[in-house]
Amino acid sequence: MTDSPASPAPLADPHLVYDPLAGDGPKDVVILGSTGSIGTQAIDLVLRNPDRFRVTALSAHGGRVALLAEQAHRLRVRTVAVAREDVVPDLREALTALYGPGEPLPEILAGPDAAAQVAASDCHTVLNGITGSIGLAPTLAALEAGRTLALANKESLIVGGPLVKALAKPGQIIPVDSEHAALFQSLAAGTRADVRKLVVTASGGPFRGRTKADLAHVTVEDALAHPTWAMGPVITINSATLVNKGLEVIEAHLLYDIPFDRIEVVVHPQSYVHSMVEFTDGSTIAQATPPDMRGPIAIGLGWPERVPDAAPAFDWSKASTWEFFPLDNEAFPSVNLARHVGELAGTAPAVFNAANEECVEAFRGGLLPFNGIMETVTRVVEEHGTPRTGTSLTVPDVLEAETWARVRARELTAQKATAEARA
């Protein structure tokens, strides 16, 4: 199995190191989404490794002002950015209370473009830990500014894949999702031409083993009871529907330029093996650690070097059982639908992602049953039809497609609720 000379280079390649600002001393890092799960764990890693990393700027949405101010003070950053302009007075007050008399406060940027501004600021690496497609603009800003991008914001790649691919230089993106960090490390064991398939693992979520009929009446509380990971509500419900795995299949295709028919999903309840690469000689290389995001974050910030003791290791003196099961595509149709929109490309993945976000909120609000999430998303994707694609694709095209998908998903949800009320 060989690649043709015209085959495009993958976005993420462990054999290539994009390091235009290499030098002695700690790497300057910007953390986007600093008050979220990825951001707080990244800061923990930085504080334990001051000889390797130095944070120059932070960004957050603005819902946890006290924590953001504490982070800024502890890290002594130059700039703090918030998306919500209305919290600037509270942020300045919180910073003033922490800094000493006469000690200069960090610069404060505010507004919807603030994260993109700090993503383009003077640094070595930008860690994009923002949740949602609002992470696209900062992703593009970091790439255009020539920064190494440690990418935990899968949505920016899903909705803006062609835009990201047009900007990224070889080796410029290091994936931080646990599955893609695992593939990234496993791919280092061979050449691109040696790869037969990528195997993305899924925990199976809280509903592993249930049929589609079993899922008809599950509750929000049921869907939020993830067996191995502690995550936010949207990501947790995406894990329950396996939409997250569908998004990761699209992401794997974009990052590693492997065709969709060579990307497989397998259910692994223990979440120890984060993903695998099967090579043409029959060998399968797996990356395994206990479930902990600090390991992938360390890969994103430190590559090509590893950060000692970044995350816990296995205790091999204790017995354990690792299981693998095939995916039930009838009960969980989201992965095949994601493959479909990934193959359509263009604005189709943006429509899929936006419609899903709306349907998840409708499910949480009691407006849709669990199975109604994917039924509605499927209909929105079908109605979208032929996506806008090609080199002419723009950010406004993506935003317009997302807006249409959100409106249509809400309309279909309301129609379903009205019809059920009349029944």
N, C-alpha and C positions, 0 to 999 in steps of 0.2 A: 504494500500500500504506500503510494508516494503522492506528494503534492505536485500539482502542476506549477510551472513558473509563475503563472498569473494569479495563483491563490493568494489572497490578502494575508498580511501578517496579523497574528492575533493581537488583541489589545493588551493582554497580560501574558508575559512570557518570563518564566523564572530564569531563563538563560541570558536574559538581557537586563542590564541595570541602567536606568536613566538617572544620571547623577551629575547634572551640569554644575551644581554648586558644591561638589565634594570638597572637603577640607577637614582640617583638624578641629577638635572640639565638638561639643554637642550639636545635634541637628536642631535648627530652629523649626518649630512646628506650630501650625494654626489648627485649632480644634473647632469644628463647626458642630453645633448641637451639644455643647459642653455640659448642659444640665440633664441630658438624657442618659440612658443606660450605657451606650457606647462611649459618650463623652466622659462620664464620671469614671468609668473603668480605665479609659485612656489616661486620665489625669492621675489616677492611682499608679499606673505603670510609669508615668513620667516622674512622679515624685520619688519613686523607688529607684530611679535610674537617672539622677541629675547629671551624671557624666556623659550620658548618651543623648538626652533630649532637653530642649528648653522651649517652653511655650511662649510665643510672642503675641498671640491674639486669641480671643475666644468669641464665639457667637452663640446665641440662644434665641428662642422665640420670645421669651420675656415673662413666662409664667412663674418662674422661680428666681425672683430678683435677689433675694438674700443669698441663695446658694451661688448664683453667678458672681455676685460681689465678693463672696468668700473665696471662690476659685481664683478670681482676678488678683486679689490681694496675696493669696498664698503663692501664686505662680509669678507674681510681679510682671504681669503682661503689659505690653505697650498700648493695646487697643481692646476694647470690649464692644461688641456689636449686638443689638437687639432688633428683632423684627417689629416689635410693638413700640411705636413712638410714645404712647401714653405712659409707659413705665419709666421713661428716662428720669423724671424727678426722683422717683423712688430709688432707682439704681444709683443716681449720684449721691443721694442721702446715705444709702447703705455703704457706698465706697468711702465717703467722707468719714463715717463712723469707724471704719477699719484702718484708714491711713493716718499716720501721725501728723501733728501740726506742721504746716509748711511742706509736707511731702506731696509731690505732684501726683494727681490722680491720672489713671489711664485715659486715653482718648476714648470718647463714647461716640459710636456711630449708631444711627437708628433708622428704621424704615425697611421696606421690602427688599431693597438692594444692599442692605448692610452686610449680609453674609457674603455676597459676591464680592464686595469691596475688600473684606479681609482675606477672602480666598485668593485674591490677586496681589496681596501685600507681600512685602519682602520676607521670604522664608524659604526653607528647603522643602518641607512636606506639608500638605493640607490633608487633614483627616476629615472627611465629610461623613459625619454621623447624624445628619439631619434625617428626619422621617418624612417620607412623602415626596411627591414630584416637585415640590418647591425646592428640592435639592439640586434640580437641573441647572439653574443659573449659576450657583456657586461651583458646580462641577466644571461647567464650560469656562468660567472665569479662571479657575485654577489651572486648567490645561492650557488656556491661551496665554497665561502669564508664565508658563514654563515650569510650574511647580510639579513635583512628584505628588500624585494623588493616591492617598490611601482611601479606597472607596468602600464605605459601609452603606451608602445610600443607593440601594439597588434600583429604586424607582427612577432616578435620573438616567440610568443606563437603559432601563426598560422603555421609558417614554421617549427618550432622546437618543436612541442608539446610533442612528446615522450621523447626528450632530456630534456626538462624542467621538465616533470613529474618524470623522473628518479632522478633528483637532488633535487627537492623542498621538504622541510619538511612541515608537517602540519602547516598551518597558516603562512608560510613564505612569501607568495605572497598576497599583498593587491592590488586589481584592481583600476585603476585610470580613465579608460574610464567612461564617465558619465553613460552609460547604465549598466556597470558591477559594478560600485560603488553603483548604485541604487539597483541592484539585491543583492549585498552583504549586504546592510543595510536591505533590505526587508526580506532576509533569516533569519535575527536575530530574527524574530517574531515567528519562529517555528523550529521544528527539521527537519532533512533531510528527515526522513520517512514521514513527514507531507506534503511534496511538491508534488503537482499534476503537475504543469507546470510552466515554466518561460515564461514571456511575455515581449519581447524586443520591445520597441517603436521606430518608425522611423518618422522623420518629413515628409517624402515623397519627400523631395528635391524640386527643382524648377519645376519638371514636374509631380507633383501629379495630378491625374485625367486624364492624357493624355493616349491615346491608343498607341500601338506599331506603328501604321501607323502615328500618330501625331509626333512621335519622329524621323521619318526618316530624317528630314531636320533641326533639331535644331542645333544651332551654339555653339561654345565654349563659347561665351559670355552668351548665354542662360543658359548653364550648370553651369557657375560660379556664377550665380545670386541666391545664396542660401537664402531662406526666413527668416531663424532664426539664423543661426550660421555664424560667420566669421572665415574661416579656410584657409589653404593653398590650392593651385589649385588642387593638386592630390586628397586630401581628399574631396574637394568640388565636384569634378567630380565623385568620388566614391559614394558620397551621391546622386548625380543625377542618377547614374545607380543602386543605392542601393547595390553595391558591398560592401560598408562599413557595411551594415546590414548583408550581408552574412558572412563576416569575423567575425562580432560580434556573430553570431549564433555559428560558430565554436568555438570561444573563450569562450562563455558561456558553451558549452558542455565540454570543457577542464577544465575550472575553477571549475565548480560545479558538474561535473560528472552526468549530466542529459541527458538522451537519446535525440537524435535529434527530435523524434516524440513528445516530450514533451516540445519543445522550439518553441514558436509561435512569429511571427512578426505582429505587428499592427501599422497602420499609425496614428500618432497623430501630426497634423500640428503645434500646438502651442509649442511643445517641452518643456512642463512644467512637465509632468510625464516622468521620464527618463527610467523607466522600472518597472515591477510588478512581484509579485510571487503569484500564485494561490495555495491555500492549499486544502487538501483533505476534509475539512469541508465546502468548498464553499467560504471561505473568500479570498479576494484578497488584498494584501498589496502593496501599491504603494509608491514610493519615488518621491517627487515633489519639485522642486525649479525653480525659473526663470533661463533661460539658462545662465550658468556661470560656467566655469571649475574650479574656485577656491574652490568650495565646494568639488568635487571629489578629488582634490589634497590634501585638508586638511584631508580627510578621509585616503588617502594613507600615508600621513606623520604622522598623529596623532593617528590613531587607536591603542587601543580601546577608547581613549579619543577624544572628539570633540573639535574643535577650535572655540571659540566664535567669531561670526561676520566674519566668513571666507568668506561668500558670501552673497549677498542680499537675503532677504526673501520676501514672497508675502505680498502685501497690501490687506488684506481681506476686507477692507472697500470699495474697488472698485469692481464693477461687472466684471465678465469675463466668457468666454465660452470655455469649453474644449471639443474637438471633437476626435472621434476615428473611423477609417475606416479599412476595411479589405484590405490586400495587393493584388494588381493586379499582379499575377505571370506571366501572358502572356506579359504584357508590360515590366515587370521587372523580367526577368528569373534568375537574379543573385543569389537570395536567395536560390532557389531550387538547382541551380548548386553548391552553397557553401555547402548545406547539403550533396549533393552527394560526393563531394571531402572530406568532413569531415568524412563521413562514410567509405570512402576508406582509409583514414588516411595515415600514412607514409609520402611519398614525394608528395602525390597528392595536399595537400593544398599549398605547396611551389610552385608547378607548376601553380596552379590557381592564386596565388598572384603575381608571377613574370610575367606571361603572361598578367595579367590585368595592371600592371604598364607599360609595354611596349605599350599596346594598348591605354592606357590613353595618353601617350606621342604622339602616332601616331595621335590620335584624336585632340590633341592640336596643332599638326603640320599640320593639314589638310589632313592627309594621310588616315584617316578612318572616315566614318560617325559615328554618335552616336551609332546607333544600331549595327554597325560593331564591337564595342568594345566587347560586349558579344558574338557575333557570332564567332569572332576569338578566344576568350578565351575558348569557348566551344569546338572548334575544337582542340586546343592545349591539353586540358584536355583529350579528347577522344583519341588523338594520343599517349599520354603518357602511356595509358593502365594501367596495374597493377603496382601500386606503390611499391617501396621498403619499407618494414615495419618491425616491430618486434624490439627486443632488440638489434639487430645488427646495427640499423640505426645510422649513424654518421653525424657529421657536414659536412664533405666532401661530403657525399651522398646528403645532402640537397642542398649544394652549386652547385653540379653537376646538380641536377634536375632543380634548378633555372636557371642556365646558358643555359641548353638545351631549357627550356621554353621561355626564352628571345630571343634566336636565332630563334626558330621556329615561334614565334609570329611576329618577324620582317620579316621573309621570307614570311609568309602568307599575311602580310600587303602589302609587295612589289608586290606579285603576284596579289592581288586584285587591286592595283593601276594600274598595267600594263594592266590587263584585261579591266578595265574601260576606260583607255586611248585609247585602240584599238577599243572599242565599238562605 
